[in-house]
Amino acid sequence: MLRRLYFLLKYIFYLFCIFTIGRLLFMLFHVGLLIGEDVSIGEIFQIFPHAFMLDLSTICYLLIFPVVVLFISAYFPSSKWKHVFCAYTLIITLLYALIVFSEIGIYGEWRSKLGYKAFLYIKQPMEIFRSISMWHIFIYIVLIALYVGGCAFACTKWVTEDFDRKAKTWWGPLLYILCVPGLLFLGLRGGWNQIPIYQSRSFFSNKQILNDIAVNPAWNLLRSIEVGVGKTERNPYEFYPISEAKIVVESIYQVKKDTTVKILSIDKPNIVFIVLEGWTADVLESLGGKPGITPCLHRLEKKGLLFTNVYASGKRSPQGIASIFAGFPALPDTYVFNFPEKSHKLPSLADKFKKMEYATSFYYGGVLSFDNIRAFLTTGGFDKMVEEKDYSSRLHKCKFGYPDEYVFARQFEEISTTKEPFFSVIYTLSSHTPYDQPFPKVLHWDVPELDYINSVYYTDSVIGAYFEQAKKTSWYNNTLFIIVPDHSHVSYKDHPFFSFEANHIPMLFYGNVLKPKYQGKKQKVLTMQHDIPAILLKQVGSGAEDFHWSRNVFNPFTKPFVYMEANQGFGYKTTEGEFIWDGLNKKYIDKKLPTNSLKAEKIIKEGNSFLEVLYDEFLQM
């Protein structure tokens, strides 16, 4: 057993070496880009520790075959096993070299890693050869041969010695095969964490090239293929000629006059987002919910501006974060965060405010790498990010992360010493399953989703305590608080899962920076989650052109409508009618349209065009 473990350790070291050599070659070929980005030596050294976990995950996948071969060879020794293993090593080294040099070749032009999109060009091989000089092709072939030959020679001479020895005991290999697969499983998923590993585990810099170097190219390529098949090749939502669809979308976003109703009393307030994990509108009494679930928020409403007709763009956290901070609507069958090479091209509210000299921060009690959210935040202008690993291990930790009370306390402590103005986000966690917040159940109603309701009650109490503290600070009077969920949640009212009622969420603008005439009032205009960037930027006197899917609902000329994703389809709602199209089953789930056929057709065409143009933009990123 020990001999086989020793062999595996040597093989792991070998694989780390070929990954490191590939990384160094990438940097050598793109030293001009590194200099252009003003990358320091210290930043380059940071690449390697941040690359470690994703490299280890890749290695664990590659070890599956050798682990099995080692077990079989222990009972059936033969020199052939060594040849099998050497052939396997040669193949994976060659494939890795091809991935590395392909990425080196495309990066200068695409500024993104090798992904599924590159395979679309295999259909036109002559176009590839026309775009690369024969000199470059010759250099690449020579370097690949040296890379593969040198690595394979080292592996054969050092790693595979004594590979085919028979086991000394019958139980040693058995113990080996019982222990090693479990360790491999932990390594390939990134440890014990509730959230498996994603590319964003390696993201650490606001300079995208450094993140791209840190992300293992083989892991990234396979992940890109997994999430990209059928989603990045063609638009599955082609209803009309794309030029016609774009004209329709332009018409629904067109305003007669670019103006806004100012609801803030100052032009440059501090901004604090409280992003609520999965809150439905049904937890608010003012939106038709049962009294007593969110008493603290109910008190805040009396001095805030409550948006009563806001709808979540999608059903998942990455969709909500993209909508709130990038103004990008949810896609029906994938997430833009699944493609870091696309998500870093999105605009970002934090980046916008950072350019206005705001200090930016993001606080969360869980792991930000889930669904590649960290990748977007890292390149999106957040100077400081606090997540699970940054809290003291002495604190009580729940299954999914640290409870909300610790997150609010950490943000409050640090924001109170931050220079104004600041842009800060608190992302709650405790209303996520399994609802194991450290708080006794207060509500004992006989209703579905009672555990969820109690978790919301807990977070509401934390919010109430936070505001009691904040009111005593010097920065409170200069701060706009925006309270909004990332998405909705299954309600005790048991709405159909794909319905506008199920996607109805609350949103509250709160703070003394609100003009008195808007405090305690309600905003009833149909509002989408991804309208937030335009709403906020127009209030602080900034342009919102980069957030072209976002509308300023405080412009009286803005057309009221709502879009949301639904079951590989979508929903579209206006003041005149609504419909939900089930893309999976190719049928309408719900349709409440005007009896006038022309008006009904117009609403359907607007919704169809919205999704078609949105997906087309996603493909072109």
N, C-alpha and C positions, 0 to 999 in steps of 0.2 A: 504493500500500500504506500509506504513512504517513498519508494522509488518512483512510483507513478505520480505521486504528488510533486516530487522534485522535478520530474519531467514536465508536468503542467506548468509549474512556476517558471521554468526556463522558456517554455513556449509562450507564456504570457509576456515575459520580458521581450522575447523576439517580436511579438506583435506590437507591443508598445514602441519598439525601436522603428519598425517600418512605418508606423503612424507618425512618429516624430520626424523621420527623414522626409516623409511626404509633406509634412507641415513646413519644414525648413525649405524644401524645394519650392513650395508655393510662395513663401516669403521672398525667396531669391528671385523668382521670375517677376514678382510684383513689388519689388523694392521701390520702384518709382511711385506707385500708388501709396505705399506706406509713408514715404517722404512727403507726398502731396497732402496726406491727411495729418501731417505733423505728428506722427506716432513716435513716442519716446521709447528708449530701450527698456525702461521700467514697465511700460505697457505691454511690450512684446513678451517679457518674462511672465506677465500675468496670464498670458494665453494658456500656458501649459498646465497650471493647477486647475484652471476653469475647464480645460478640455478633458481632464482625467476621468470623470464619471461617465461621460458619453463614450470615451474610448474604451473604458472598462465594460460598458454595456455591449459594445460592438464585439469585444474580445469574447465575452461570454457566449454570444451567439455563435462565433466561429469555433468555440471549443466543444460544441455539442458533438460533432462528429469524432474528433480525437478522443473524447472521454469514452465514447462507446467502443472505439477501436482498441483503446488501452484495456478495457474490461475483457473484451473477447480474446485478445492476444495473451492475456494472463493465463487462460486455460487451454488455449490452442496456439502455442507459440510457433511462429514461422517467419522466415526472412521476408516473406511476401508482405507482411503487415507493414514493415518499414517502407517498402516501395509504395504501398498504398498511401501511407501517411505523407511521404515525400511528394507524391503526385498531388495530393490534396493541398499541401503547403504551396507548391508551385502554382497551382491554379488560383488559390485565393490571393497570393502575392501578385500574380499577374493581373487579376481582376482589380485589385486595389490600386495597382499602378495605373491601370487604364482610367479608373475613376479620378485619381489624383491629377493625371495629366490632361484629362478632358476638362476638369474643373479649371486647371491652370489656363487652358486654351480659351475657355469661354468667359472667364471672369473679367478680363479687361474690357470686353464688349458689353456683357450683360450686367456686370456688377452684382451678380448673385451666384449662389452655389449651383452645382449640377443637380438638377431635379428632373421630375417626370417630363416636364416641358421639353427638355432636350431631346427626348426620344421621338418627338413629333417630327424632328428633322431627319431621322433615319429614313423616312419615306422619300427624302430628296437628297441622297448621298452626294450627288454631283455638286449641289449647292454648298455643301460643307467643304469639299475639296477646292472649290473655286474661291472660297473666302479665306483659305489658309495657304500660305506660300509653301512651295516644295522644300525650301530650306528649313522652315519651321517643322514640317512633317518629318524630315530627316533627323533633326535634332531631337524631336520627341521620341522617335523610334530608338535612337541610340541610347538616350537616357533611360527609357523604359527597360531596354535590354540590360543595361548596367545595373539599374535598380533591382530588377527581378533576379538577375543572375547573381549579384552580390548577396542579396538577402537569402536566396535559396541555398547558395553555397554555405553561408554561415549557419543556416538552420541544419543542413545535412551534416556538417562537420561537428557542430557543438550540441545542438538540441536533441538530435535523434540517436545519440550514442546509447548503446545497450537497450535499444527500444524493444527488441524481441526476446528479452529474457523471460523465462517462465517464472510464475509466482512461487515463492518459497512455501506459502501456506494456502490452504483452500479458502480460508475466511478473510484474508487480507483484501483481495479484489472485491469480495462481497461487501465488506465494510466501506470500501472506496466507492462503489456504485450506489450505496445507500446515502452517503454523505455529500458527494460532489455535486449531483444534480440540484440539490437544494441550494447550494452555494451559487451555482450558475444562475438559477432562477432569480435569486436576490440580486445578483450582479446585473443581469440583463434588464431587470425592471428598475434598477437604480436604488436598491436598498429596501428597508422596511416601510418606507413612507406609504401612506394611503394613496398618494398620487404617483403613478409610474413616471418614468423619465421622459422628457421631451427635449427637443433641440434647445429650447430656451434655458435649460440647465447650464449651458455653456456660455450664455450671454452675460457680459459684464461691462461692456463699454458702450458709449454713445457713438463710437466710431464703428460703423457697420463692418468694415473690413476685418477688424479684430475679432468680432463675434463670428464672422464667416470662417476665419482661420481656425478658431477654437472648436467649431462644430465638426465632428468626425464626418468626412464626406461620404463614406459608405453607409453609415447609419442614416444620414440625412437623405441620401438617394433612395434607400429602401422605404423610409417613412414617406417620402414624396410620392413614390409609386403607389404605396398602400392607400394614401388619401387622395391621390390624383387621378387614378384610373376612372375614366368616364366623367370626370369633373373639370378637367382643364383642356380637353381636346376640342370640344365643340359645345355650343350653347344648347342645352336641352329645352330651353324655353323660347324657341323661335316661333312667335305668333304672326309676325308681319316682317316685311323687309326692314332691316335695322335702321335705315334712314328715315322710314316712316315712323317707327317707334320712337326715335329720338325727337322728332318734331312734336309728337304727342307729349312726351315727358317735358320738353321745354315749355310747352303751353301750360302744363299744370304747375310749373315752378315760376312762371312769368308773373311779375308784379308790375302794376302801372307806375308805381313810384317807390323808390328805395327809401323808406322812412321807418321810423320806429317810435312807439310810445315808450318814453323813459319811465321805468318804475324805480330806479335807484336814485338816491340823493347825492351820491359821489361817483366820480368817473373811474377811480382806481381802487376799488375795495379789495380787501383780502378775500380769497375764495376758499371755502371749505366744502368739499363734497362728502356726504355720507351716503355711500352706495350700499344699499340694503340687500343682503342675500335672499333673493326669492320671496319678495312680499307681494301678495295680491292686494288689490284695492279693497277686498272684502274684510281686511283686518282694520280698516278705518271706519269709524262710526259715521263720519261725514260723507262717506262714499257708499253708504248702505250696509255697512257691516254691523255686527253685534257690538253694543257698547261694552267697554271694559277691556278690550284686547290691547289697545294702544292708548292708554289714558294720557301719557306724557306727550305724545305727538298731538293728541287732541287739544291739549293746552297750548302747544306751540302754534297750532293753526290759527288761534285767535289773534296772533300778531304776525302771521305769515300770509303768503299768497299761495293758496292751494289750487293746483291744476286738477280739474275733475275729469278730464277726458284725455288722459295720457294712456298710450298703449305700448307695451313692450314689443320690440322688433322681433325677438326670437324667444326660444325656450331655455337657452343655456347661457352660462356666465360669459364665455368668450364672445358670444353674440352681443350681450349687453354691454360689455366693456368697449367693444369696437363701436357700438352705437353711441354710447355716452361720450367717449373721449375722442373718437375719430369721425363721428357723424356718418358711419358706414352702416347701412341697413343689413339685417340678417339675410343670409343666403338660405335657400330651402333645403339643400342637401349636403352642405359642408360649411366649414368656418374659414374665414379668411386667415385666422390665426394658425390654421393647419399648415399654412404656407408662409414661413418666415420671410422668404424672398419677396413675397407680396405685402405682408403686413407692415414691413418697415418702410414701405412706400406710402402708407396711409398718412394723412395729416394727423396732428395730435394737439389737443387743447393745451396740454402741459407745455409742449414745445412753443406754442403760440404765446403763452403767458411768460415763459422763460425769456423769450425775445423782448418782452415788455419789462424785463428786469424783475420778475417775480422769482422767489425761491420756490422750488417745486418738490413735493414729497408724496409718498404713497405708503400707507400703513395697512397691513393685513396680518391675520393671525395664522394663516395656513401657508401652503407652498405655492409661490407665484409661478412656478414653472408649469403648473398644470395647464393643459390646452394651449401652451406656448404664450400665455399672457405676459410672462416676464419679457419675452422677446420684444413685444410691442412697447412695453413700459421702458425698457432699457434704451431703445433707440428713439423713444417718443418724448424725451425732454424731462424725465423725472430725475432730479439730481440725487434724491435719496429714496431708497426703497427698504422698508422694514417688513420682514416676513418671519415665518416660524423659527428659523435658525437663529434669529437675532434676539429672542426672548430668553430670559433666565430659565434654566432647567428646573429651578426650584418652584416655579409657578405651576399651578394645576393645569394640565394639558388634557384636552378632550381628544377623541379619536381623530377628528379631522383637522385639529389645530388648537391654538389658544383661544379661549373664550373672549367675547367682545369687550368685556370690562378691562382686560389688560391692553387691548389694542387702543381703545379710547384713552386710557391712562397714559400710554406711551406717547401717543400723538399730542395729547394736551401738554405733557411735560416738555416735549421738545419744541412744539410750535410756539410755546410761550417765551422761548429764548431765540426764536428765529426773527431775523430782520424783516420788517414789513416792506412791501406787500408780499404775501405768500399765497401759493396755490397748493392746497393740501387735500389729500384724499384719504378717507377712512373707509375701508371695505370690510363690512361685517361678515361674520362666519357662522354664528351660533344658530341661525335659522336654517342651516343646511343639515340634512340627515347626517348622523343619527339623533340629532337634537339632544346631545348629552351635556348641555350647559350646566354649570354648577349652581343651580337655582331650584329651589323646591317648586313643584307644580302649584300654581295659584288658582288656575281656572280648572274647574272640575265638571264642565258641561258634558252633556250626552250628545256630542256632535262628532262627525268624522274629523280627522286631522287634528286631534286634541294635542298631541305632542308638538306638532308644528305651531299651533296657536300659542302654547306655553313658551316655546322658544322665541316667538315674536314678542310676547309679553316681556320676556327677559331682556331682549335687545332694546325694547322701548324704554325699560327702566334704566338701562345703561345710558341711553341717549338723554333721558331726563336728568340724570346725575351729571352728565357731561355739560349740559347747558347751565345748570346751576353753578358749576365751577367757572365756566367760560364768562358768565355775566360779571364776574368779579375782576376780570383782566382788563388791561389797557387796550388790547387789540379787538375786543368784542364789538365795540361800537363801529368799527371800520370793516366788519366782516359780513359777507353774504354767505349764508349756509344753503346748500342745495341738497335736499334729501330725496333720493330716488332709488328704486330697486334696479338690480341688473336684469331681472326678469320676473315674471309672475310665479305663482305656485298653485298647485291643486287646492281648491277652496272647499271649505266645509259646506258651501252651497252647491257643490257638485255640478259645476258648469261643464258642458261638453268640452273635452280637452282642446279641440280645435274650434275655438269660438272667440269672438271679440271680448266676451265677458271673462273668459279664462286668461286673456292677455291684458286685461285692464289693470293698471298699476297706479299708485299714488305718486305725486311729486309736489314737494313743498319748497318754495323759496322763502327764507326766513332771515331776519336780522334787522337791526336798527337802521341799516343802510337802505331799507325799503322806504319809499315815500309813505307818509302816514295814510294817504288815501288808498293805498293798496294793501295795508295791513289788515288782516282779518277778512280779506276778500277772496273770491274764487275766480279762476280763469277757466272758462268753459269751452274754449275753442279746441277742436280736434287737434291733438298734438301727438307726434311720434317721438319715441325715445331719442332717435337720432337728430331731432330738431334742437337738442340742448346746445351744441356748439354755436349755432347761428344766434339763438336767443341770447346766450351769455355774451358773445363777442359784440353783438350790436349794442348791448347795454353798456359796455365799457368803451364804446366808440371805436371799435376795431372792425376791420373788414373780415368777412367770413367766406371769401371766394373759394378758398381751398376746400371748404366743407360743402361741396355743391349739392349733396343729398340732404342737407340740413336747411330748414326753413325758419325764418323769424316770425313766430306767430303773433308778435306784438306789432307787426306791420299790418294795418287794417286791410291791405290789399292782397294779403297772402291767401291763396286758395286752401280751404280746409279739407284735408283728406288724411287717411291713415293707411299705411301698408304694414303687413306683418307676414312672416313665413308660417307655413302650416303644412305638415305632412308631405314634404317634397313639393309643395305648392305654395299658395299664398292667400292672404285675405286683403281686401281693399274696401275702404269705407269712406263715404262722403256724407254730407248733410242730406243728400237726396236718396241714398241707397247704399247697399253693401252686398258683398258676396265673398264666399270662401271656396277656393278651388283646390280640391284634393289631387295633387299631382301624382301620388302613388297609385291611386285607383282611377285616375282620369275622370273625375266627376265633381260636381258641385256638392259640397257638404251643406251649404246654406246659401240662400239667395233671397235677398229682400230688395228688389229693384223697382223702380217706377213702372207703372203700367204703360206709360208711353215708351214704345219700343226704341225710338231714337235715343231717348235719354238713357234707357237701360243699356243699349249697345255702347253708348259713349262711356259710361262708367266701367263697363267690362274692358273696353279698349284701353282706357287709362291704366287700369290695373295690370293688364297683360303687358303693356308697353313698359311700365315701370320695372317689372321683373326682368323683361328681356334686356333692357338697356343696362340694368344693374349687373346682371350676370355677364353681359358682354364686356363691361368695364373690368370685372373681376378677371376674366380671361386675358384681357390685354395688359394687366399689371405686370 
